[in-house]
């Protein structure tokens, strides 16, 4: 699921220098490193490095930090609901989180997970979605052993469905590192937002990632391996997995 199958697997437009560096065995004429930050609702950051570590470490998958940012005081859903009930702007903000009068979904008290990722999907215009149902046994393991193919130059986006339970989830984000032949060619981070626990009115959350474009050309084609994680403002892991994909000349 390359891009954030992205599996948002970060596939990675504008990476020609990185691919050339890998293909020539490290004979680069100049250094290549790029960082991009965006304050949009699909805030993403890209880092091109020349790391040669074959496996993605915790440092590779570390979320970006904003100077001066501090995680706010934690409150329960009930506390948020009672907060300044006559403040219209605050009420709109609470509604955007999903804090409503709808009854909460029943939760197994033994299930301590705050966020449960149900499925990951790759959307490509004019083609059926490639969907991974994570409730199926072995689904995560198959992501690495059975790479999926993405046609070079195609535009796609990732989509995740998930459930939040117990309390408000603050700052859910998706982080992924992609490598080719052991060289890190891409790091991508996308902010997904904050969410209240799901209710009977809204039993599931769905989030579509920003559109991406697969690289093109003979040098870009080939096999890639990635490690991805879903984390929150407190840097708690909600899902971490490895997967692989191939950039091909045509769809397979």
Secondary structure as UniProt FT lines:
FT   STRAND          2..4
FT   TURN            5..6
FT   STRAND          7..9
FT   HELIX           16..23
FT   TURN            24..26
FT   STRAND          35..36
FT   TURN            41..42
FT   STRAND          44..47
FT   TURN            58..61
FT   TURN            67..68
FT   HELIX           77..82
FT   TURN            83..86
FT   HELIX           88..97
FT   TURN            109..110
FT   STRAND          115..124
FT   TURN            125..126
FT   STRAND          127..133
FT   TURN            134..135
FT   TURN            137..138
FT   HELIX           139..145
FT   STRAND          148..151
FT   TURN            152..153
FT   STRAND          155..164
FT   STRAND          169..180
FT   TURN            181..182
FT   STRAND          183..195
FT   STRAND          205..208
FT   STRAND          212..213
FT   TURN            218..220
FT   STRAND          222..231
FT   TURN            233..234
FT   STRAND          237..248
//
